[in-house]
Amino acid sequence: MSDANEGAAPEKKLSEAAKRALAEAEERRRKADEALAAHPRPREINGPKGAAAGAEPTRYGDWEVKGIVSDF
């Protein structure tokens, strides 16, 4: 005999403020998606190619161009 919710986390009760915050966040995400669809970002010209294009360099605090790394 198996319960359909077996192993699932129990549903939490949210306060009214938490529900409002989640609704506001969803509305902001929806508006941002609509704005991006209406005005897509331009493609980067002369940006990093190949493997260097995968990771965002500012995330790690440095840039690498032609084997030279610069911190900022």
N, C-alpha and C positions, 0 to 999 in steps of 0.2 A: 504494500500500500504506500503510495507516494503522494505527497502534498505538492501542489503546483508551485507554491511559494517557498519550498524547502531550500534553504541556503541563501535566500534573498534577505537583504537587510530590512528590518521592520520599517514601515512608513513613519516618518517623523511628522509631528504636528508643527506647523509653521505659524508664527505670530502674524498678525495683520500687517505689521511693518515689514516683515520679511517677504510676505506675498506681494506687497506694493513694490518693494525693491526689485524683486525678480521680474515683475511685470514691466517696470521702468527699464531695466536692463535689456529685456527682450525687445522693447520698443526702440531703444537706441541701436541695438544690433540690426533690427529690421530697417531703420532709416539709413544706417551706414551702408547696408547691402544695396538699398535702392539708389543711394547717391553714387556708389561705385558702379552700379549697372548703368546709370544715366551718363556718368562721366568717367570712363575707365582710365586708369593710370597709363601714362605714356610708357613705351618700352625704353629700357635703358640702352644708351648708345655707348659703345666701347667699354662695357662693363666686364667683370671677370668671366672668363670662359673655362669650360671643362670642370675639373674637380673643385677648383676654387670657387665656382659659382654656387656650390651646395651650401656651405656654411656661411652665415652672416658674420662678416669680420668684426663688426662693432660689438657683437655679443661677447667676443673674447677680448676686446679692448685693443686689438692691433690689426694692422693691414699688412698684406704681403703682396708685393708686386715684383715680378721677375726675380724672385728669390730674396728680395730685400724686405725685411720686416720693420715696420715703424710703429712704435707705441705712441699713444696720445692720451 
